[in-house]
């Protein structure tokens, strides 16, 4: 069984919405002994599904299936809140990087969670976030 994973929203969305594109993401999710994410992930994933619905880019049936699969992943996760400490850390992490605000919040949550969970690894489909995580 794999170790503990911090899930960035992009990894979960890729696994669910683009199934078959990166099967290793789904395999890692299934094999992990523990999953961690930020409350932010729940908001981001809901917003993506709302955008897909508004744009008419997916059927209601497919969106309902995706929502169930995404919720099943989040239900397995330890959810870390967007606390003052997370926000303060986000303003300082990866100062040389080109991280967007939400990615900085994910990175900060990952950094803080890693202090409490031995061997926590970041699972993301976002190249910038992955690169920034290697420097912290």
C-alpha positions as CSV (number, residue, x, y, z in Angstrom):
1,X,0.0,0.0,0.0
2,X,1.3,3.5,-0.9
3,X,1.9,6.2,1.7
4,X,0.0,9.3,2.5
5,X,-0.9,11.7,-0.4
6,X,-1.8,15.4,-0.4
7,X,-4.3,15.8,-3.2
8,X,-4.4,18.9,-5.2
9,X,-7.7,19.5,-7.0
10,X,-6.1,19.1,-10.4
11,X,-5.1,15.5,-9.7
12,X,-8.6,14.4,-8.7
13,X,-10.3,16.2,-11.6
14,X,-7.8,14.6,-14.0
15,X,-8.5,11.2,-12.6
16,X,-12.3,11.6,-12.7
17,X,-12.9,13.9,-15.7
18,X,-10.2,12.6,-17.9
19,X,-10.2,8.9,-17.0
20,X,-7.9,7.0,-19.2
21,X,-5.6,10.0,-19.7
22,X,-3.5,9.3,-16.6
23,X,-4.4,6.0,-15.1
24,X,-1.4,6.2,-12.6
25,X,-3.3,9.0,-10.8
26,X,-6.3,6.8,-10.2
27,X,-4.0,3.9,-9.1
28,X,-2.2,6.2,-6.6
29,X,-5.5,7.3,-5.2
30,X,-6.7,3.7,-4.7
31,X,-3.4,2.5,-3.2
32,X,-2.9,5.4,-0.7
33,X,-3.1,4.6,3.0
34,X,-4.2,8.1,3.8
35,X,-5.4,11.1,1.7
36,X,-5.2,14.8,2.7
37,X,-6.5,17.9,1.0
38,X,-7.5,21.4,1.6
39,X,-11.1,22.7,2.0
40,X,-10.2,24.7,-1.1
41,X,-10.3,21.4,-3.2
42,X,-14.0,21.0,-2.4
43,X,-14.7,24.5,-3.6
44,X,-12.6,24.2,-6.7
45,X,-14.0,20.9,-7.8
46,X,-17.6,22.2,-7.3
47,X,-16.8,25.3,-9.3
48,X,-15.4,23.2,-12.2
49,X,-18.5,21.1,-12.4
50,X,-20.7,24.3,-12.3
51,X,-18.6,25.7,-15.2
52,X,-19.0,22.5,-17.2
53,X,-22.7,22.6,-16.7
54,X,-23.0,26.2,-17.6
55,X,-20.9,25.7,-20.7
56,X,-23.0,22.7,-21.8
57,X,-19.7,20.7,-22.2
58,X,-21.0,17.6,-20.4
59,X,-24.3,15.8,-20.0
60,X,-26.2,16.0,-16.7
61,X,-25.7,12.3,-16.3
62,X,-21.9,12.6,-16.8
63,X,-21.7,15.5,-14.4
64,X,-23.7,13.6,-11.8
65,X,-21.4,10.6,-12.1
66,X,-18.3,12.9,-11.9
67,X,-19.7,14.6,-8.8
68,X,-20.3,11.3,-7.1
69,X,-16.8,10.1,-7.9
70,X,-15.2,13.4,-6.7
71,X,-17.2,13.3,-3.5
72,X,-16.1,9.7,-2.9
73,X,-12.5,10.9,-3.0
74,X,-13.1,13.9,-0.8
75,X,-14.9,11.6,1.7
76,X,-11.7,9.6,2.1
77,X,-9.6,12.7,2.8
78,X,-8.6,14.4,5.9
79,X,-9.7,17.9,5.2
80,X,-7.4,20.8,6.2
81,X,-9.1,24.1,6.7
82,X,-8.0,27.4,5.3
83,X,-6.7,28.8,8.5
84,X,-4.7,32.0,9.3
85,X,-1.5,29.9,9.4
86,X,-2.2,28.4,6.0
87,X,-2.8,31.9,4.6
88,X,0.3,33.3,6.1
89,X,2.4,30.4,4.9
90,X,0.9,30.8,1.4
91,X,2.1,34.4,1.2
92,X,5.6,33.2,1.8
93,X,6.0,29.9,0.0
94,X,7.8,29.7,-3.3
95,X,8.7,33.4,-3.4
96,X,10.6,32.9,-6.8
97,X,7.9,30.8,-8.4
98,X,5.0,31.9,-10.5
99,X,2.3,30.3,-8.4
100,X,-1.2,31.6,-8.6
101,X,-3.0,32.3,-5.3
102,X,-5.0,29.1,-5.1
103,X,-1.9,27.0,-5.8
104,X,0.0,28.9,-3.1
105,X,-2.8,28.0,-0.7
106,X,-2.5,24.3,-1.7
107,X,1.3,24.4,-1.4
108,X,1.0,26.0,2.1
109,X,-1.5,23.4,3.2
110,X,0.8,20.6,1.9
111,X,3.8,22.1,3.7
112,X,2.0,22.4,7.0
113,X,0.4,18.9,6.7
114,X,3.8,17.4,5.8
115,X,5.1,18.5,9.2
116,X,2.4,16.3,10.9
117,X,2.2,13.4,8.5
118,X,5.4,11.4,7.9
119,X,6.1,10.7,4.2
120,X,3.3,12.9,2.9
121,X,3.6,13.3,-0.9
122,X,2.0,15.8,-3.2
123,X,-0.2,14.5,-6.0
124,X,-0.9,17.2,-8.5
125,X,-1.4,17.5,-12.3
126,X,-0.2,21.1,-12.1
127,X,3.4,21.5,-13.3
128,X,4.0,24.8,-11.6
129,X,2.7,23.5,-8.2
130,X,4.8,20.4,-8.6
131,X,7.9,22.4,-9.3
132,X,7.3,24.8,-6.4
133,X,6.8,21.8,-4.1
134,X,10.2,20.5,-4.9
135,X,11.8,23.7,-3.6
136,X,10.1,23.6,-0.2
